[in-house]
Amino acid sequence: MNEFELIQRHFVTPNTLGAGAMRAPHVLLGPGDDCALIQHTAGLAQAVSSDMLVAGRHFFEDTDPASLGHKALAVNLSDLAAMGAKPRSFTLALALPTVDDAWVGAFSRGLLRLADTHQCALIGGDITRGPLTIAITVMGDVPLAEALRRDGAQAGDDIYVSGTLGDAALALSWALDDPRTAAAKATLSATDRAAVVERMTAPTPRVALGLALRGVASAAMDVSDGIAGDLRHLLAASRCGATIQVDALPVSAAVRDLPIEVRRQFAFAGGDDYEILFTAPPTAAPHLQALCPKLGVKITRIGQILADTTLTLVDANGQSVTNSYRGFDHFPS
């Protein structure tokens, strides 16, 4: 089977661009030509983001391909969510060491199932031979004045994060046989262990929350490398500082039962959570709490923006916590 047959078999399907009422009206020409043709909507800015997943670096080579297809798109949709953008289209570039029809079939099912959920059309891409690598470029749109950027935080704003943090780091520690988390793994039920692992292998992009934060959040970004690293990017862009209540970071029961230093490390610096970190003025608090039941997602206040440029951590008693935490970095110095 050659690359063109592989593309036709698994990625150019009747629902590649969506089906029926969900069909993507903005796509004039999808996969099969030299370029896709997309009709831009007047008054909207196009949000574009790319992410690459490399076997052995971002995922284990024996990862379930359906989960991998889901995650490959989810991490890109998370970027759109953090911008308050509505997903529209994406391209896929895939390097495969060999042609494994069953693997590609499962991968495409996981990928396109999530694409259908968010009405995000696969409009083109490329497949080649090489070390297993997945590169996706995703496109969405957002009213320019309502785009959620990193540079809008103001002194006095509250800092929030969605969902829970640290489960993906916990799942990774289990995969690496980390002795610090062996006891937690042994005491959890099979169902609870599976739920933790799913947070690493099949994260949920907070697209609906991102849309709901338009006109509410002053700044936002997604949590991919851990709050310890990602918050620094937001603070640098906004030229401000923050106080974070490190023991108020929302965690699952599995992470909560870890030794306190391990829990703090996973929740604050673990990464791979794909939640939304955002700021908003204190007056937005009632509105944000009302969003939780509507969207089915937890929103937790974790700190406050400061006028200076320092980042301070405090514990549950307001005492200072030494901040030696660092987020994930592909090229640490």
Buried (B, 14 or more C-beta within 10 A) or exposed (E): EEBEEBBBBBBBBEBBBBEEEEEBEBBEBBBEEEEBEBEEEEEBBBBBBEBBBBBEEBBEEEBBBBBBBBBBBBBBBBBBBBBBBBBBBBBBBBBBEEBBEEBBBBBBBBBBEBBBBBBBBBBBBEBEEEEBBBBBBBBBBBBEEBBBBBEBBBEEBBBBBBBBBBBBBBBBBBEEEBEBBEEBBEEBEEEBBEBBBBBBBBBBBBBBBBBBBBEBBBBBBBBBBBBBBBBBBBBEBBEBBBBBBBBBBBBBEBBBEBEEEBBBBBBBBBBBBBBBBBBBBEEBBEEBEEBBEEBEBEBBBBBBBBEEEEBBBBBEEEEEBEBEBBBBEEEEE
